[in-house]
Amino acid sequence: DCIMDKGNCGGYKTLVELSTKVVASKCAECSPNQKKIYDRVVEQLQEKFEPVYTALLKKAEAIKE
């Protein structure tokens, strides 16, 4: 709920903001190792949590605009 702005993030607010920016940029500023991890996380989100992944993409698109 926190990631989708539907609940309190508490101490995770900064992490959520950073994660959303990374998704919006498709990890453009990541090191090669970070990019590998990002790709694995995205793959797992797509396979196991598709509705959450889709919602996260929509939120990231809003940031880019």
C-alpha positions in Angstrom: 0.0 0.0 0.0 2.8 2.4 0.8 4.3 2.1 -2.7 1.0 3.0 -4.3 0.4 6.0 -1.9 -2.5 4.1 -0.2 -0.9 3.8 3.2 1.7 5.2 5.5 5.3 4.4 4.6 6.8 5.3 7.9 10.6 5.0 7.7 10.4 3.6 4.2 9.3 6.8 2.5 12.8 7.7 1.2 13.3 4.1 -0.1 9.9 4.2 -1.9 10.7 7.5 -3.5 14.1 6.3 -4.7 12.6 3.0 -6.0 10.0 4.8 -8.0 12.6 7.0 -9.6 14.8 4.0 -10.4 11.8 2.3 -12.1 10.9 5.6 -14.0 14.5 5.8 -15.4 14.7 2.0 -15.9 17.8 2.1 -13.7 19.6 4.4 -16.1 22.2 5.6 -13.5 22.8 2.1 -12.1 26.1 0.3 -12.2 26.2 -2.9 -14.2 25.7 -5.0 -11.1 22.8 -2.8 -9.9 21.2 -3.2 -13.3 21.4 -7.0 -13.1 19.7 -6.9 -9.7 17.1 -4.4 -11.1 16.4 -6.7 -14.0 15.9 -9.7 -11.7 13.5 -7.7 -9.4 11.5 -6.5 -12.4 11.2 -10.0 -13.8 10.0 -11.3 -10.4 7.5 -8.5 -10.1 6.1 -9.2 -13.6 5.8 -12.9 -12.9 4.5 -13.0 -9.3 3.0 -9.6 -8.7 1.8 -8.4 -12.1 -0.9 -6.0 -10.7 1.6 -4.4 -8.4 4.1 -4.1 -11.2 1.6 -2.5 -13.5 0.5 0.0 -10.9 4.2 0.8 -10.1 4.8 1.5 -13.8 1.9 3.9 -14.0 3.2 5.7 -10.9 6.7 5.9 -12.5 5.2 7.3 -15.8 3.5 10.0 -13.8 6.9 11.0 -12.3 8.5 11.3 -15.8 5.8 13.7 -17.0 
